[in-house]
Amino acid sequence: MTAELVRGQNHPLSQARLEIRVSAGTPIVAAATLGDEDGRAHSVEWVAHPGAPTLPGLEVSRQAAADHRLAVDLDALSAEVHRVSVLLALPVGVGGPVSFGSAAVPFVAVTGLDGTEVASYTITGLDAESAVVALELYRRQGAWKVRAVGQGYAGGLAELLTDQGLPQAPQLATSINSAVVEGVARSLQAPPPRTPEGDRSRQTATSALGPDQSGSPYTTQGATGPYPGAQGATGPYSGAPGRPDGGASPTDPAAAQPTPAAPSSGGPIDYSHPRRQNAAPPPPPPTAPPAEPGQPARPVAGDATGWSMDERLYNQVWGMFEDLARTTAAYRSAVDFADTRLEKELDQVLSDPRSRIGGQGDAARETAQAKHVQLVDQAREVLERDLVQLTAEAEVVEPALPVAYARWDNPAWHAYRVPMEMPMAFRLGDLQLPESDPLRIPMLVRLPLERGLWIDAGRTAASDGSFADSHELRQLAMESAVAHTARLLAVHPADEFTVHVIDPAGSGAQALAPLVRAGVLAAPPAVGAAGVADVLGRLTQRVDLVQMAVRGGAADSLPPGFDTSQQLLVVNDFPHGFDDRAVNQLRYLADEGPAVGVHLMMVADREESSAYGPLLDPLWRSLLRLTPVPDDHLADPWVGHAWTYEPSLVPHGSQVLEQVLAQVAAARAKYR
């Protein structure tokens, strides 16, 4: 029976391995402090936070998110630890509410590893506070209890941590906020909501250690759902529980707001189709064929909810991505626990003088090694089982993807026709983890773009650890940019996407040739300082004009002939050809452009702009960094894995890009 706590109320805990689930309507930071008998944290090493998420017996999220799962193993805590305080704070410097009084009411729940809720607490009564101690787990007479605290701090994390007894509180608060900002900058866009109907192919959750094994809980920290306001998975790793007060949970799709916001701002995201405002309810997803008794359900392409098959496939792909993230996190946590226990048992053997007599020491070491092998094998068995299911699903889903989601070598491109409406997303490449090779998950990004793209032409390590030649990297970076640009042109209606190119020194002429020959650019690539100034000036004026029209409620009164299509600016060789004015205009476009349909794609080496110092740091952080070669630099929004990104490139010798661009050019000609 779940205990619904009010402020100050406590409840006994009968389990040592727990999860603390946090659900909020906006991205928040989750952290935890360890305390002694007086509740005082001895040092910064007693605080788990996004910059240092793991302590013995405790693991928290690596970045800000609307939903979190914190893993706690009370038996693994040091004997001098008598209290674990769960802290929530609004992030600084990433947009969003500045106080809990202007945000959704946070909800926290203590659950077992099987998802069974032990106690919950809705944190009400907050106003100007930007940080709060939500819960505390405390030890009394050898037993553990949970208490609802709800103590808020208007001074934010610094004031809260100071109250926890940390003299270095301001510095620690600054480092936590810096870690969160960096996490936002490198995060992938998160997936859409999934409902129970869309998860029939998913299996029941099991710990990588098994339900009867002791030790650290598997890692499932971070957002259990996608963007703020979206629902988490209901498959192997279920999302946050509903609100006990009958209100809409932040993870309830019905609570999603209709106004989209950039992921960096942390605002709610509208997952409905942008052109289907008053459509009928979505049809049911396809039914999976019956499976053999005792076997997992057979995977089916489109086995997820959605208004159309494209939406179902989109949801299904992100469901696969989430499942792979979580099952890998469970495996890694289980292996870490096995390693820690082996080290502890070996230390005990070495510290016992009796083990040096006869064969007692050797026998103890062999026993410890055998336990370690058993735990790792169990974890690997669970991982392999999940990978088999995900691989089978990928083999069914990949051939069924529409062109916007498909690889360039997919036969779907041979039947390409210019679409009549914009799809939900497009494919930027593939993602993989070392444990899951050769499984690849498509990296799908929502349309219209909510943040710009940066193809890093700098010194990037390839997946094999080698470094490509700088000239070769620049060439590959431009080829990646052209492939992404061609796909964006291909997935938009002919009159709804316009591309501008700035190539000051003309160094990208060879890679840009397919776009130029097809005649799909708004104008030839701009060269020289004058060309840079002209393009940036026109796009800056466009952003100003649209912003004024929207703010004045006169969006229908734009000048006759005004091009209302989405605009993409591709910039090569930055900062060559850019003066201070042009740099400021570029920053302005990156910040303000996406909201009014002006998007940025940069091909640049960041080191070449180092002379500008920190002036350009906000620019790089606002862009999603991609690489022209496989590189493990992207993080997921749940557990913060370092995912290897592989760019989506046209196969060598293939003519598919030219054929697609020819159709785009022919369709565009009809509108001129």
Rosetta blueprint (number, residue, H / E / L):
1 M L
2 T L
3 A E
4 E E
5 L E
6 V L
7 R L
8 G L
9 Q L
10 N E
11 H E
12 P E
13 L L
14 S L
15 Q L
16 A L
17 R E
18 L E
19 E E
20 I E
21 R E
22 V E
23 S E
24 A E
25 G E
26 T E
27 P E
28 I E
29 V E
30 A E
31 A E
32 A E
33 T E
34 L E
35 G E
36 D L
37 E L
38 D L
39 G L
40 R L
41 A L
42 H L
43 S L
44 V H
45 E H
46 W H
47 V E
48 A E
49 H E
50 P L
51 G L
52 A E
53 P L
54 T E
55 L E
56 P L
57 G L
58 L E
59 E E
60 V L
61 S L
62 R L
63 Q L
64 A L
65 A E
66 A E
67 D E
68 H E
69 R E
70 L E
71 A E
72 V E
73 D E
74 L H
75 D H
76 A H
77 L L
78 S L
79 A L
80 E L
81 V L
82 H L
83 R E
84 V E
85 S E
86 V E
87 L E
88 L E
89 A E
90 L L
91 P L
92 V L
93 G L
94 V L
95 G L
96 G L
97 P L
98 V L
99 S L
100 F H
101 G H
102 S H
103 A L
104 A L
105 V L
106 P L
107 F E
108 V E
109 A E
110 V E
111 T E
112 G L
113 L L
114 D L
115 G L
116 T L
117 E E
118 V E
119 A E
120 S E
121 Y E
122 T E
123 I L
124 T L
125 G L
126 L L
127 D L
128 A L
129 E L
130 S L
131 A E
132 V E
133 V E
134 A E
135 L E
136 E E
137 L E
138 Y E
139 R E
140 R E
141 Q L
142 G L
143 A E
144 W E
145 K E
146 V E
147 R E
148 A E
149 V E
150 G E
151 Q E
152 G E
153 Y E
154 A L
155 G L
156 G H
157 L H
158 A H
159 E H
160 L H
161 L H
162 T H
163 D H
164 Q L
165 G L
166 L L
167 P L
168 Q L
169 A H
170 P H
171 Q H
172 L H
173 A H
174 T H
175 S H
176 I H
177 N H
178 S H
179 A H
180 V H
181 V H
182 E H
183 G H
184 V H
185 A H
186 R H
187 S E
188 L L
189 Q L
190 A L
191 P L
192 P L
193 P L
194 R L
195 T L
196 P H
197 E H
198 G H
199 D H
200 R L
201 S L
202 R L
203 Q L
204 T L
205 A L
206 T L
207 S L
208 A L
209 L L
210 G L
211 P L
212 D L
213 Q L
214 S L
215 G L
216 S L
217 P L
218 Y L
219 T L
220 T L
221 Q L
222 G L
223 A L
224 T L
225 G L
226 P L
227 Y L
228 P L
229 G L
230 A L
231 Q L
232 G L
233 A L
234 T L
235 G L
236 P L
237 Y L
238 S L
239 G L
240 A L
241 P L
242 G L
243 R L
244 P L
245 D L
246 G L
247 G L
248 A L
249 S L
250 P L
251 T L
252 D L
253 P H
254 A H
255 A H
256 A L
257 Q L
258 P L
259 T L
260 P L
261 A L
262 A L
263 P H
264 S H
265 S H
266 G L
267 G L
268 P L
269 I L
270 D L
271 Y L
272 S L
273 H L
274 P L
275 R L
276 R L
277 Q L
278 N L
279 A L
280 A L
281 P L
282 P L
283 P L
284 P L
285 P L
286 P L
287 T L
288 A L
289 P L
290 P L
291 A L
292 E L
293 P L
294 G L
295 Q L
296 P L
297 A L
298 R L
299 P L
300 V L
301 A L
302 G L
303 D L
304 A L
305 T L
306 G L
307 W L
308 S L
309 M H
310 D H
311 E H
312 R H
313 L H
314 Y H
315 N H
316 Q H
317 V H
318 W H
319 G H
320 M H
321 F H
322 E H
323 D H
324 L H
325 A H
326 R H
327 T H
328 T H
329 A H
330 A H
331 Y H
332 R H
333 S H
334 A H
335 V H
336 D H
337 F H
338 A H
339 D H
340 T H
341 R H
342 L H
343 E H
344 K H
345 E H
346 L H
347 D H
348 Q H
349 V H
350 L H
351 S H
352 D L
353 P H
354 R H
355 S H
356 R H
357 I L
358 G L
359 G L
360 Q H
361 G H
362 D H
363 A H
364 A H
365 R H
366 E H
367 T H
368 A H
369 Q H
370 A H
371 K H
372 H H
373 V H
374 Q H
375 L H
376 V H
377 D H
378 Q H
379 A H
380 R H
381 E H
382 V H
383 L H
384 E H
385 R H
386 D H
387 L H
388 V H
389 Q H
390 L H
391 T H
392 A H
393 E H
394 A H
395 E H
396 V H
397 V H
398 E H
399 P H
400 A H
401 L L
402 P L
403 V L
404 A L
405 Y L
406 A L
407 R L
408 W L
409 D L
410 N L
411 P H
412 A H
413 W H
414 H H
415 A H
416 Y L
417 R L
418 V L
419 P L
420 M L
421 E L
422 M L
423 P L
424 M L
425 A E
426 F E
427 R E
428 L E
429 G E
430 D E
431 L E
432 Q E
433 L L
434 P H
435 E H
436 S H
437 D L
438 P L
439 L L
440 R L
441 I E
442 P E
443 M E
444 L E
445 V E
446 R E
447 L L
448 P L
449 L L
450 E L
451 R L
452 G E
453 L E
454 W E
455 I E
456 D E
457 A L
458 G L
459 R L
460 T L
461 A E
462 A L
463 S L
464 D L
465 G L
466 S L
467 F E
468 A L
469 D L
470 S H
471 H H
472 E H
473 L H
474 R H
475 Q H
476 L H
477 A H
478 M H
479 E H
480 S H
481 A H
482 V H
483 A H
484 H H
485 T H
486 A H
487 R H
488 L H
489 L H
490 A H
491 V H
492 H L
493 P L
494 A L
495 D L
496 E L
497 F E
498 T E
499 V E
500 H E
501 V E
502 I E
503 D L
504 P L
505 A L
506 G L
507 S L
508 G L
509 A H
510 Q H
511 A H
512 L H
513 A H
514 P H
515 L H
516 V H
517 R H
518 A H
519 G L
520 V L
521 L L
522 A L
523 A L
524 P L
525 P L
526 A E
527 V L
528 G H
529 A H
530 A H
531 G H
532 V H
533 A H
534 D H
535 V H
536 L H
537 G H
538 R H
539 L H
540 T H
541 Q H
542 R H
543 V H
544 D H
545 L H
546 V H
547 Q H
548 M H
549 A H
550 V H
551 R H
552 G L
553 G L
554 A L
555 A H
556 D H
557 S H
558 L L
559 P L
560 P L
561 G L
562 F L
563 D L
564 T L
565 S L
566 Q E
567 Q E
568 L E
569 L E
570 V E
571 V E
572 N E
573 D E
574 F E
575 P L
576 H L
577 G L
578 F L
579 D L
580 D H
581 R H
582 A H
583 V H
584 N H
585 Q H
586 L H
587 R H
588 Y H
589 L H
590 A H
591 D H
592 E H
593 G L
594 P H
595 A H
596 V H
597 G L
598 V E
599 H E
600 L E
601 M E
602 M E
603 V E
604 A E
605 D L
606 R H
607 E H
608 E H
609 S H
610 S H
611 A H
612 Y H
613 G H
614 P H
615 L H
616 L H
617 D H
618 P H
619 L H
620 W H
621 R H
622 S H
623 L E
624 L E
625 R E
626 L E
627 T L
628 P L
629 V L
630 P L
631 D E
632 D E
633 H E
634 L E
635 A E
636 D L
637 P L
638 W L
639 V L
640 G L
641 H L
642 A E
643 W E
644 T E
645 Y E
646 E E
647 P E
648 S L
649 L L
650 V L
651 P L
652 H L
653 G L
654 S L
655 Q L
656 V H
657 L H
658 E H
659 Q H
660 V H
661 L H
662 A H
663 Q H
664 V H
665 A H
666 A H
667 A H
668 R H
669 A H
670 K L
671 Y L
672 R L
